[in-house]
Amino acid sequence: MSTVSEKKFANPGPLGLMGFGMTTVLLNLHNAGFFPNTSVVLAMGIFYGGLAQVVAGIMEFSKGNTFGLTAFTSYGFFWLSLVAIWVLPALGWAIAPSHAFMGCYLVLWGVFTFLMFIGTLKGGRVLQFVFFSLTVLFLLLAARDFTGSEKIGLVAGYVGLVCGLSAMYLSMAEVLHEQHGSKILPY
């Protein structure tokens, strides 16, 4: 009979990174002006960016990874809260936030992300890049909301695309590493 400590648990990191990355790319295709914000972003925000990241975070708990637990569950609930911020007013269940209050929301996420970035400094370069670019993204989105500048919003969209794609890259680098037993893609 095997004990829990003898069992090998799967790495939930790639699931969380891909959920974050793909959802971030989709939202920032909107922010960069390519598409309107539609149910595509809402559905991904609820299910892959939201719920899949929360599941990945809970799995990180089982591995004893406080950073992974904190990052994935926090950003999973970020996506769920963002969807709620958009949907609740449309349903008549809440008042839509002002641009300034939305800016405050984004600044808080930027501060949290910067502190998480500090936690990556002993990790791989791609993980550092994901968190640094996400910090910049949150601060740009906050600046857009505080100023009303469409140009800042457009720049944020492109930063978000790079951030999301880097998370997707890291996800696949980790999957390929595990599948092949060696680093296929540097990370």
C-alpha positions, 0 to 999 in steps of 0.5 A: 500500500502506497502512502501519499508521500510515495505517490507522484503528483502531476505538475499542475503548473502547465494547466494554470499557465495555459489557462492564464495565457490563453485567456490573457491573449484573448482579452488583449486581442480585444484591448489591442483593437482586433475584436470586441469584448464578447462571450469568448472572453467571458467564457474563457474568463470563467472556465479556463482563466478562472476555474482551471487556474483555481484547480491548478492552485489547489493541486499546487497545495497538494505539492506544498507549493505556496507560490503556485497555490497563491498565484494560480488561485489568485489569478483564477479568482481575478478572472472570475471577479473581472467577469463578474464586474462586467456581467453583474451590471449588465444583469442589473444586479450591481452598479458598473464601476467608474473608470477611476474605481476600475483603475484602483482595482487594476492598481491593486492587482499590479501591486500584488503581481509585482510582489509575486514577481519578486518571488520569481527572482530565484526561478526561471527567466521566462517565469520572471518575464511573465510576472514582470510583463503582467505587472506592466500590463496591470499598471498600463490598464490602470493608467488607461482607466485613470486617464481615458487614453485609448493609446495607453489601452492599445499599448496595454493590449500589445503588452498583454499579448506578449504576456499571455503568449509567454505564459503559453510558451512556459506551459508548453516548455514544462509539458515537453520537458516532462514528456521528453525528460529533458529541456526541449524549449529553454525556460 
